[in-house]
Structures are given as C-alpha cells and as structure tokens.
Amino acid sequence: MAAKLERSSRKSNLRLKDDLHVKINEAAPAALPSAPGEGGRYVYGIVRSKGAMNFGSIGIGGAAEQVYTVNYVDIAAVVSKTTVAIFDPTRENALAHEHVIETVMKNHTIIPMSFGTVFRTDDDIREVLKGIYSSVKDVLEQMAGKLEFGLKVNWDRDQIIQELMGQDDEIRRFHREIIRKQLQSTYFARMQLGRMIDKALAERAIQYVREIYEALRICCVASRDNQPIGDKMIMNAAFLVERERESEFDRVVNKIARKYGKLLKFKYTGPWPPYNFVNIRLKLERVTAS
C-alpha cells in the first residue's frame, strides 16, 4: 500500500473553475512614522470582529509582544507593538510573522498583510480600516470559512522519456531507425527526435495536469495557477477549499498521489490564509504636521 502523502504546513496552465482572485488597490490616508526607532504597530492581517481580541505574547521582533486587535466597526487589524523600522525578512522574523497568522486563522478568517507592514499608532490603523472598509468587508465575506492549500507536482523527465520511448509508436520507430541505419545526418535526425520528444512531453504534462484538476474539481471552490519552477515541475497551483471539506480535499490529493505512483512527485502544503486569492495594495498618504 502506498504511503500517505504528508501535508507540509511550512512552507499546465488550466483553470479548475472561474478564478476567485480579489484585488484591493485603494488610497488609504494614514499618518506614516516620521522617524525610525519610534513606537509603532506591526500589522499581520485583517479579520472580522466587533470586539477586542488578544492572541497572547507571540509578536514579531523578539520581545514577545502581545498580539491584539485594533477595531473599526466590525473589522479589525491584528497587530503588535514594535519599534518603527524596516524588518529584515530573516527566517526568525518570517516564522514569527507566519506563526501569528497561523494562530489567528485557527478560529478566524484572516486577510494577510505583506511582511513588514508597520504603522505609527492604533489611530492611524483605524484611519486605514475606515478608508478600505467596504472593500475589505466584502473580501472577508467571500473568504469566510475558506483555506488555501498549495500543490506542486514534479516529474523525473528522464523516466518519462523512457516511458514515451516504449509507448509512442512514432518516437520508438524513429529512434530505432537512427540506431539501425546510422543515418548520415545523425545530428539533424537527433534534433528532429528531440523536437518530437519535447512535443510529447508537453502533451503528457498537459494531460497529467488536466487529470489532477479534474479530480480536485469536486472538493474546492477555486484554483489559481502559478508559474512552475524549473524543468522538473509541471504544476504549481493554489486551491481554495471550504474549511469543512479539508479532510475530503486531503483524501483526494492522496488518492491522486497513489494513482501516479513513482511517475509524479507531489508536494502538498497548507492550510494557509488565501495568499493567492487576495491582493491588498494600500496607497498611503503621508500626513505632515501643520
């Protein structure tokens, strides 16, 4: 029996369904910090909440600051106190940022902010929330109860080529002809064979990706394609899944992994906030003293 594909929680170009990708790109007046080193607020993300919440001493920066909410009407920013500085994306800082988001998303839908987002005061944050309130509330409603999972699929190119040599009649015959007749124009013959193999590989990759998407269609809300990385990767996708269907999605991914055995290697990660489905870009206006 094939081993269960383990999902990692650390970190084809076909669409499964209509892509659900929300962009927020609005002006949000806020007072930006005037001098490095002053007290500030590090913002991790935005949640729905009518009351103040506290998530414990898990803040970024090494001082174990309290992570709490700054509320505006029925949405809130998840923040911790910090000095105003540019945060280096070190492993320690990135893991601290991620840990806060993972803690919050256990019980809340969170729209994550970019790493290193810092404001000066709670009031500045409330001004930002006021400016983007309607857009963010709509996004929170769309993403409520949904989780993101990542799926990367790699193959052994040489192994697939060997399989093609045995299965594709045209490639097999041409290859044998090159060997048997020792064609005078061997270079050009091999170039032609290479083009045939590349075409067959592309078609096989599309076939595998289509089959994977078709299998996952029944248990996810939407998908988003990302550019594959390197020659071995044929699929790099994100899937938006209803929280209550997480176990079902797990089962289907593992079923697909067993189906392809050693032909394909799956890297399955999550759950994450909907990083690939929400893009918040704030245009901040510097407020100068009068």
C-alpha positions as CSV (number, residue, x, y, z in Angstrom):
1,M,0.0,0.0,0.0
2,A,1.3,3.4,-0.9
3,A,2.3,5.7,2.0
4,K,0.0,8.6,2.7
5,L,1.2,11.8,1.2
6,E,2.1,14.1,4.1
7,R,0.9,17.6,4.0
8,S,3.5,20.2,5.0
9,S,2.4,23.3,6.9
10,R,5.7,25.1,6.4
11,K,6.5,26.2,3.5
12,S,-0.4,23.3,-17.2
13,N,-2.0,26.2,-17.1
14,L,-5.6,25.1,-16.8
15,R,-8.2,26.7,-14.5
16,L,-10.3,24.5,-12.4
17,K,-13.2,26.9,-12.1
18,D,-13.7,30.6,-12.6
19,D,-10.8,32.1,-10.7
20,L,-11.7,33.8,-7.5
21,H,-9.0,36.5,-7.1
22,V,-9.8,39.7,-5.3
23,K,-7.6,42.8,-5.7
24,I,-7.9,45.8,-3.4
25,N,-6.0,48.8,-4.6
26,E,-7.3,51.9,-2.8
27,A,-6.0,55.1,-1.3
28,A,-5.9,54.8,2.5
29,P,-4.9,58.1,4.2
30,A,-2.7,57.3,7.2
31,A,0.0,59.1,9.2
32,L,3.3,57.4,8.4
33,P,6.1,57.3,11.0
34,S,8.4,60.3,10.8
35,A,11.5,58.8,12.4
36,P,12.9,55.3,12.8
37,G,13.0,53.9,16.3
38,E,9.8,55.4,17.5
39,G,6.9,53.3,18.8
40,G,4.8,51.7,16.1
41,R,2.4,48.9,15.3
42,Y,3.2,45.8,13.2
43,V,0.1,44.7,11.2
44,Y,-0.3,41.0,10.4
45,G,-3.7,41.0,8.8
46,I,-7.4,41.9,9.0
47,V,-10.2,39.8,10.4
48,R,-13.9,40.3,11.2
49,S,-14.5,41.2,14.8
50,K,-16.9,43.5,16.7
51,G,-14.9,43.3,19.9
52,A,-11.3,43.5,21.0
53,M,-9.3,40.3,21.0
54,N,-5.9,39.3,22.4
55,F,-3.9,36.3,21.0
56,G,-1.1,36.3,23.5
57,S,2.6,37.2,23.6
58,I,3.6,36.0,20.2
59,G,4.5,39.2,18.4
60,I,7.4,39.7,16.0
61,G,10.6,41.3,17.0
62,G,11.9,39.0,19.7
63,A,10.2,40.9,22.6
64,A,7.2,38.5,22.7
65,E,4.8,41.5,22.4
66,Q,1.1,41.0,22.9
67,V,-0.8,40.4,19.7
68,Y,-4.2,42.2,19.8
69,T,-6.8,43.8,17.5
70,V,-7.4,47.4,16.6
71,N,-11.1,47.5,15.7
72,Y,-13.2,49.6,13.4
73,V,-16.9,48.9,13.2
74,D,-16.9,45.1,12.6
75,I,-13.5,44.5,11.2
76,A,-10.1,44.6,12.9
77,A,-6.4,44.7,12.2
78,V,-4.3,42.1,14.1
79,V,-1.2,43.9,15.4
80,S,1.6,44.1,18.0
81,K,3.6,46.9,19.3
82,T,7.1,47.4,17.8
83,T,9.7,50.0,17.0
84,V,9.3,51.7,13.7
85,A,11.9,50.0,11.5
86,I,12.3,48.1,8.3
87,F,12.1,44.4,9.2
88,D,14.6,42.2,7.5
89,P,13.0,39.0,6.1
90,T,15.1,36.7,8.2
91,R,14.0,33.2,8.9
92,E,13.3,34.2,12.5
93,N,11.1,37.2,11.5
94,A,9.3,35.3,8.8
95,L,8.5,32.4,11.1
96,A,7.2,34.8,13.8
97,H,5.0,36.6,11.2
98,E,3.7,33.3,10.0
99,H,3.1,31.9,13.5
100,V,0.8,34.8,14.3
101,I,-1.2,34.3,11.2
102,E,-1.5,30.6,11.8
103,T,-2.6,31.2,15.4
104,V,-5.3,33.6,14.3
105,M,-6.6,31.5,11.4
106,K,-7.4,28.6,13.7
107,N,-10.6,30.4,14.6
108,H,-10.9,33.3,12.2
109,T,-10.7,34.1,8.5
110,I,-7.7,36.4,8.1
111,I,-6.7,38.5,5.1
112,P,-2.9,38.7,5.5
113,M,-0.9,41.8,5.0
114,S,2.5,41.8,3.5
115,F,5.5,41.1,5.7
116,G,6.9,44.2,7.3
117,T,3.8,46.4,7.3
118,V,4.2,48.9,10.1
119,F,2.1,52.0,11.2
120,R,2.7,54.5,13.9
121,T,-0.4,54.3,16.1
122,D,-3.6,52.5,16.6
123,D,-5.5,55.6,15.4
124,D,-3.5,55.5,12.1
125,I,-4.6,51.9,11.6
126,R,-8.2,52.8,12.3
127,E,-8.0,55.5,9.6
128,V,-6.7,52.9,7.1
129,L,-9.5,50.5,8.1
130,K,-12.0,53.3,7.6
131,G,-10.6,54.0,4.1
132,I,-10.8,50.4,2.9
133,Y,-13.8,49.2,5.0
134,S,-16.2,48.3,2.3
135,S,-13.7,46.5,0.1
136,V,-12.2,44.5,2.9
137,K,-15.5,43.6,4.4
138,D,-16.6,42.2,1.0
139,V,-13.4,40.2,0.7
140,L,-13.8,38.8,4.2
141,E,-17.3,37.7,3.4
142,Q,-16.1,36.0,0.2
143,M,-13.2,34.2,2.0
144,A,-15.1,33.3,5.2
145,G,-14.5,29.7,6.2
146,K,-12.1,29.0,3.4
147,L,-8.5,27.8,3.5
148,E,-5.7,27.8,0.9
149,F,-3.7,24.7,0.0
150,G,-0.7,24.5,-2.3
151,L,0.1,21.6,-4.6
152,K,3.4,21.3,-6.6
153,V,3.9,18.4,-8.9
154,N,7.3,17.3,-10.2
155,W,8.3,14.5,-12.5
156,D,11.5,12.7,-13.5
157,R,12.0,13.9,-17.0
158,D,14.3,11.0,-18.0
159,Q,11.9,8.5,-16.6
160,I,9.0,10.0,-18.6
161,I,11.1,10.0,-21.8
162,Q,11.9,6.3,-21.3
163,E,8.2,5.7,-20.9
164,L,7.5,7.6,-24.1
165,M,10.1,5.6,-26.0
166,G,8.1,2.5,-25.1
167,Q,4.6,3.9,-25.6
168,D,4.8,6.4,-28.5
169,D,5.0,4.4,-31.8
170,E,6.3,7.3,-33.8
171,I,9.1,8.1,-31.4
172,R,10.0,4.5,-31.0
173,R,10.2,3.8,-34.7
174,F,12.3,7.0,-35.4
175,H,14.7,6.2,-32.6
176,R,15.2,2.6,-33.8
177,E,15.8,3.9,-37.4
178,I,18.5,6.3,-36.2
179,I,20.3,3.4,-34.4
180,R,19.7,0.8,-37.1
181,K,20.6,2.8,-40.2
182,Q,23.2,5.1,-38.5
183,L,21.9,7.9,-40.6
184,Q,24.5,10.1,-42.2
185,S,22.7,13.3,-40.9
186,T,22.7,11.9,-37.4
187,Y,22.8,15.4,-35.9
188,F,19.7,16.6,-37.7
189,A,17.9,13.3,-37.1
190,R,18.6,13.6,-33.4
191,M,17.4,17.2,-33.4
192,Q,14.2,16.1,-35.0
193,L,13.9,13.3,-32.4
194,G,14.4,15.9,-29.7
195,R,11.6,18.1,-31.0
196,M,9.3,15.0,-31.2
197,I,10.1,14.2,-27.6
198,D,9.7,17.8,-26.3
199,K,6.3,17.9,-28.0
200,A,5.2,14.6,-26.5
201,L,6.5,15.7,-23.0
202,A,4.4,18.9,-23.3
203,E,1.3,17.0,-24.2
204,R,1.9,14.5,-21.4
205,A,2.3,17.3,-18.9
206,I,-0.9,18.9,-20.0
207,Q,-2.7,15.5,-19.7
208,Y,-1.4,14.9,-16.2
209,V,-2.3,18.5,-15.0
210,R,-5.8,18.2,-16.6
211,E,-6.4,14.9,-14.8
212,I,-5.3,16.3,-11.4
213,Y,-7.5,19.4,-11.8
214,E,-10.5,17.2,-12.8
215,A,-10.0,15.0,-9.7
216,L,-9.9,18.1,-7.4
217,R,-12.9,19.9,-9.1
218,I,-15.4,18.3,-6.7
219,C,-13.9,19.5,-3.5
220,C,-12.6,23.0,-3.9
221,V,-14.0,26.5,-4.5
222,A,-11.4,27.8,-6.9
223,S,-7.9,27.4,-8.1
224,R,-5.0,29.7,-9.1
225,D,-2.1,28.8,-11.4
226,N,1.4,29.9,-10.6
227,Q,4.4,29.6,-12.8
228,P,6.2,26.2,-12.4
229,I,9.7,26.4,-11.1
230,G,12.4,24.6,-13.1
231,D,12.3,21.8,-15.6
232,K,11.0,19.1,-13.3
233,M,7.9,21.0,-12.1
234,I,4.8,20.6,-14.3
235,M,2.2,22.1,-11.9
236,N,2.3,24.8,-9.3
237,A,-1.2,25.6,-8.1
238,A,-3.1,27.0,-5.1
239,F,-6.6,25.8,-4.2
240,L,-9.3,27.5,-2.1
241,V,-11.2,25.0,0.0
242,E,-14.1,25.2,2.4
243,R,-12.8,24.6,5.9
244,E,-15.4,21.7,6.4
245,R,-14.1,20.0,3.3
246,E,-10.5,20.0,4.3
247,S,-10.5,16.2,5.1
248,E,-12.1,15.4,1.8
249,F,-9.5,17.5,-0.1
250,D,-6.8,15.6,1.8
251,R,-8.2,12.3,0.7
252,V,-8.5,13.3,-2.9
253,V,-4.9,14.6,-3.1
254,N,-3.6,11.3,-1.5
255,K,-5.7,9.3,-4.0
256,I,-4.2,11.2,-6.9
257,A,-0.7,10.7,-5.5
258,R,-1.2,6.9,-5.2
259,K,-2.6,6.8,-8.8
260,Y,0.6,8.2,-10.3
261,G,2.9,6.3,-8.0
262,K,6.6,7.0,-8.9
263,L,5.8,8.9,-12.1
264,L,4.9,12.1,-10.3
265,K,6.1,13.6,-7.0
266,F,3.6,15.7,-5.1
267,K,4.4,18.4,-2.6
268,Y,1.3,19.3,-0.6
269,T,1.2,22.3,1.8
270,G,-1.3,24.1,3.9
271,P,-3.6,25.2,5.3
272,W,-2.7,28.9,4.6
273,P,-4.7,32.1,4.5
274,P,-5.8,33.0,0.9
275,Y,-2.5,34.5,-0.1
276,N,-3.0,33.6,-3.8
277,F,-6.6,34.8,-3.9
278,V,-6.4,38.2,-2.2
279,N,-4.1,41.1,-3.1
280,I,-4.2,44.1,-0.9
281,R,-2.3,47.2,-2.0
282,L,-2.6,50.3,0.0
283,K,-1.6,53.8,-1.3
284,L,-0.6,55.5,1.9
285,E,-0.6,59.3,2.1
286,R,2.0,60.9,4.3
287,V,0.4,63.2,6.8
288,T,2.6,66.2,7.7
289,A,2.4,68.3,10.8
290,S,0.7,71.6,10.4
